[in-house]
Amino acid sequence: MSEPRIAVSIVTMGDRPQEVEALLASVAGQDVRPARLVVVGNGSPLPDFAAFPGLSDLPGGVTTIELPENLGCPGGRNVALAKLAEFGDVDVVIELDDDGLLVDNGVFRKVRELFAADPRLGIIGFRIADERGETQRRHVPRLRAGDPMRRGPVTAFLGGGHAFSMKMLAQTGPWPAEFFFTHEETDLSWRALDAGWKILYEPDLLLQHPKTSPARHSVYYRMTARNRVWLARRNLPLPLVPAYLGTWTLLTVARTRSATGLRAWAGGFAEGVRTPCGRRQPMRWRTVWQMTKLGRPPVI
């Protein structure tokens, strides 16, 4: 792929106007201009970004979409991806959290170079760091997470900042919108790997993001458990389903200090067992072996 055409997608619930403006300014300051920018209001109205300084002259302009209800992060992102597919003039989409910030103006150039160099590259995961430059352990997409500056092939990526090949998405399908929150990145990662695409963690691509805990969301424990079960039911060979869920049950019990959180987790687990999980398409054993060689077998 020579000089792929890049688009940017941002989904916001309208509760971070200052952060969104700062993010848009960092997008406008990139030394490679995106062909298109799509901003989705996830159940919220949006201001007119078309005249935002530095964005008014984008080749494809700024597209805003206001959704009548919050579809969750993966659902909102799917709306933007569908619009970009409809335009048909984008090869790579960069998705950024609305409270993130690009502190280097060469991010888009580096993304373009990486995709141009490898036609089987499907996903690039950015490094996430707070204002002090610290990367949380959970934000390093590998088991040996001690060095966040070690780049290389991985089996997962971070939802806060990443880039997708549109060709890959046409083959794998988009985000699992029904997940709404948590584990949607893993579901998409597993489908991409099983389809023969590569995932690269590139720490030189930095998205500055406030230090947060996912447990700040009231639905965290329930949706984490429900989606973990759905993830296994949808994607794993049958012999691995009990191993995967058993491992994560033990880890959750050992790590969770809140009785309320454990009860919510148990309710979510039961919900994941009894409710439809979407289309089941188990990965091939060859993919399991590939993930194991990369240091992250799909049972942990």
QUIWO-V395243 format. One record per residue. N is the residue number from 1. PHI is phi in degrees with one decimal (999 if undefined). PSI is psi in whole degrees, 0 to 359 (999 if undefined). BURIAL is 1 if it has 16 or more other ideal C-beta (glycine too) atoms within 10 Angstrom, else 0. Layout:
# QUIWO-V395243
{{N:PHI:PSI:BURIAL} {N:PHI:PSI:BURIAL}}
This chain:
# QUIWO-V395243
{{1:999:118:0} {2:-98.1:123:0} {3:43.1:69:0} {4:-59.9:146:1} {5:-81.2:130:1} {6:-109.2:139:1} {7:-123.4:161:1} {8:-123.6:137:1} {9:-124.3:132:1} {10:-132.3:131:1} {11:-113.8:132:1} {12:-138.4:150:1} {13:-96.0:6:0} {14:82.6:5:1} {15:-102.3:8:0} {16:-134.6:56:0} {17:-61.2:321:0} {18:-69.0:320:0} {19:-65.6:321:1} {20:-64.5:318:1} {21:-62.9:319:0} {22:-65.4:320:1} {23:-63.8:315:1} {24:-62.9:323:1} {25:-62.9:322:0} {26:-71.7:330:1} {27:-67.9:315:1} {28:-63.9:335:1} {29:-87.0:1:0} {30:-69.7:146:1} {31:-80.8:353:0} {32:-116.4:122:1} {33:-80.5:131:1} {34:-68.7:146:1} {35:-69.5:326:1} {36:-145.5:156:1} {37:-134.2:125:1} {38:-117.5:127:1} {39:-118.0:125:1} {40:-109.4:126:1} {41:-89.0:106:1} {42:-82.3:82:1} {43:80.1:22:1} {44:-145.1:152:0} {45:-72.8:161:0} {46:-126.6:147:1} {47:-73.5:174:0} {48:-83.8:103:0} {49:-87.1:353:1} {50:-60.2:328:0} {51:-99.3:12:0} {52:-62.0:136:1} {53:-52.2:127:0} {54:88.6:351:0} {55:-111.4:345:1} {56:-66.7:341:0} {57:-107.4:17:0} {58:-60.9:142:1} {59:-53.0:316:0} {60:-99.9:3:1} {61:75.3:188:0} {62:-111.8:125:1} {63:-107.4:125:1} {64:-112.1:139:0} {65:-131.4:122:1} {66:-104.8:118:0} {67:-92.1:141:1} {68:-70.5:342:0} {69:-144.8:160:0} {70:-76.9:117:1} {71:-94.0:9:1} {72:80.1:166:1} {73:-61.4:310:1} {74:-66.0:324:1} {75:-65.7:317:1} {76:-63.7:319:1} {77:-66.5:325:1} {78:-62.8:326:1} {79:-62.4:316:1} {80:-64.4:318:1} {81:-63.7:321:1} {82:-63.6:320:0} {83:-64.6:318:1} {84:-65.8:321:1} {85:-64.4:324:0} {86:-64.6:320:0} {87:-62.5:317:0} {88:75.1:14:0} {89:-122.8:28:0} {90:-129.4:137:1} {91:-102.3:328:1} {92:-135.6:135:1} {93:-116.5:133:1} {94:-103.5:122:1} {95:-108.0:130:1} {96:-129.0:137:1} {97:-61.6:146:1} {98:-72.6:348:1} {99:-108.3:18:1} {100:-91.7:173:1} {101:-151.8:133:1} {102:-90.1:112:1} {103:-92.1:349:0} {104:-115.2:136:1} {105:-85.7:5:0} {106:-106.1:14:0} {107:-63.4:312:1} {108:-66.8:324:1} {109:-62.3:316:0} {110:-64.4:319:1} {111:-59.6:314:1} {112:-60.9:317:1} {113:-63.6:318:0} {114:-65.9:316:1} {115:-69.6:325:1} {116:-65.0:330:0} {117:-81.5:342:0} {118:-143.0:105:0} {119:-67.2:345:0} {120:-99.4:7:0} {121:-76.4:121:1} {122:-104.2:324:1} {123:-140.6:136:1} {124:-117.5:125:1} {125:-96.8:132:1} {126:-82.7:163:1} {127:-86.1:136:1} {128:-106.4:128:1} {129:-142.7:150:1} {130:-82.8:187:0} {131:-62.8:338:0} {132:-93.0:2:0} {133:85.7:9:0} {134:-87.9:132:0} {135:-104.9:122:1} {136:-66.0:147:0} {137:-56.6:321:0} {138:-68.8:349:0} {139:-95.2:3:1} {140:-101.4:115:1} {141:-81.4:53:1} {142:-156.4:162:1} {143:-67.8:315:0} {144:-83.3:88:0} {145:-100.2:16:0} {146:-67.4:331:0} {147:-118.0:99:0} {148:-71.2:352:1} {149:-94.4:4:0} {150:-87.1:115:0} {151:-88.2:169:0} {152:145.6:179:0} {153:-68.9:140:0} {154:-138.8:179:1} {155:-112.8:8:1} {156:-154.0:170:1} {157:-148.2:170:1} {158:-97.8:136:1} {159:-70.3:338:1} {160:-65.5:323:1} {161:-152.8:121:1} {162:-164.8:171:1} {163:-135.2:140:1} {164:-117.5:145:1} {165:-77.5:126:1} {166:-64.7:329:1} {167:-64.3:321:1} {168:-62.3:313:1} {169:-62.1:327:1} {170:-63.8:332:0} {171:-89.4:316:0} {172:-85.5:336:1} {173:90.4:167:1} {174:-83.7:198:1} {175:-62.4:151:1} {176:-78.2:92:1} {177:-59.6:330:1} {178:-66.9:342:1} {179:-68.3:328:1} {180:66.7:311:1} {181:-161.9:127:1} {182:83.8:139:1} {183:69.4:3:1} {184:-66.9:330:1} {185:-65.6:320:1} {186:-65.0:318:1} {187:-58.8:313:1} {188:-69.4:323:1} {189:-60.1:312:1} {190:-63.4:320:1} {191:-65.9:321:1} {192:-65.2:313:1} {193:-62.1:320:1} {194:-67.4:334:1} {195:-86.9:2:0} {196:91.9:15:0} {197:-94.3:156:1} {198:-100.9:149:1} {199:-119.4:127:1} {200:-116.7:130:1} {201:-94.3:119:1} {202:-121.4:98:1} {203:-67.2:342:1} {204:-67.5:342:0} {205:-91.6:102:1} {206:-105.9:131:1} {207:-114.8:116:1} {208:-76.0:131:1} {209:-146.9:138:1} {210:-58.8:145:0} {211:-72.1:122:0} {212:-138.2:169:0} {213:-118.6:133:0} {214:-62.4:337:0} {215:-70.7:357:0} {216:-67.5:338:0} {217:-81.6:134:0} {218:-63.4:334:0} {219:-94.9:8:0} {220:-56.5:306:1} {221:-65.1:317:1} {222:-64.0:311:1} {223:-71.7:328:1} {224:-60.8:314:1} {225:-69.8:313:1} {226:-58.5:313:1} {227:-71.2:331:1} {228:-62.9:317:1} {229:-66.4:314:1} {230:-57.5:317:1} {231:-56.6:313:1} {232:-66.2:314:1} {233:-63.3:326:1} {234:-78.3:323:1} {235:-119.1:339:1} {236:-95.1:146:1} {237:-56.9:145:0} {238:-51.7:318:0} {239:-62.0:337:0} {240:-89.2:345:1} {241:-60.6:307:1} {242:-65.5:327:0} {243:-65.0:315:0} {244:-64.8:310:1} {245:-68.8:325:1} {246:-65.2:318:0} {247:-59.8:314:0} {248:-73.9:334:1} {249:-66.1:314:1} {250:-62.6:318:0} {251:-64.1:320:0} {252:-65.6:315:1} {253:-61.5:321:0} {254:-71.1:328:0} {255:-94.1:335:0} {256:-87.3:123:0} {257:-96.7:350:0} {258:-98.2:123:0} {259:-64.4:322:0} {260:-63.0:318:0} {261:-62.9:319:1} {262:-65.4:321:0} {263:-65.1:318:0} {264:-64.1:321:1} {265:-62.9:315:1} {266:-62.7:320:1} {267:-64.3:320:0} {268:-65.8:322:1} {269:-61.0:314:1} {270:-62.7:321:0} {271:-61.9:319:1} {272:-65.5:329:1} {273:-74.4:320:0} {274:-92.7:345:0} {275:-102.9:155:0} {276:-59.5:140:0} {277:-106.6:0:1} {278:93.5:187:0} {279:-64.9:131:0} {280:-89.9:123:0} {281:-142.0:81:0} {282:-62.9:140:1} {283:-67.6:156:1} {284:-75.2:155:0} {285:-64.7:334:0} {286:-62.4:323:0} {287:-69.3:321:1} {288:-58.1:315:1} {289:-66.1:320:0} {290:-60.6:316:1} {291:-65.8:324:1} {292:-63.8:318:0} {293:-64.7:329:0} {294:-80.0:359:1} {295:93.2:8:0} {296:-141.4:75:1} {297:-62.2:147:1} {298:-78.1:43:1} {299:-127.3:3:1} {300:-138.2:999:0}}
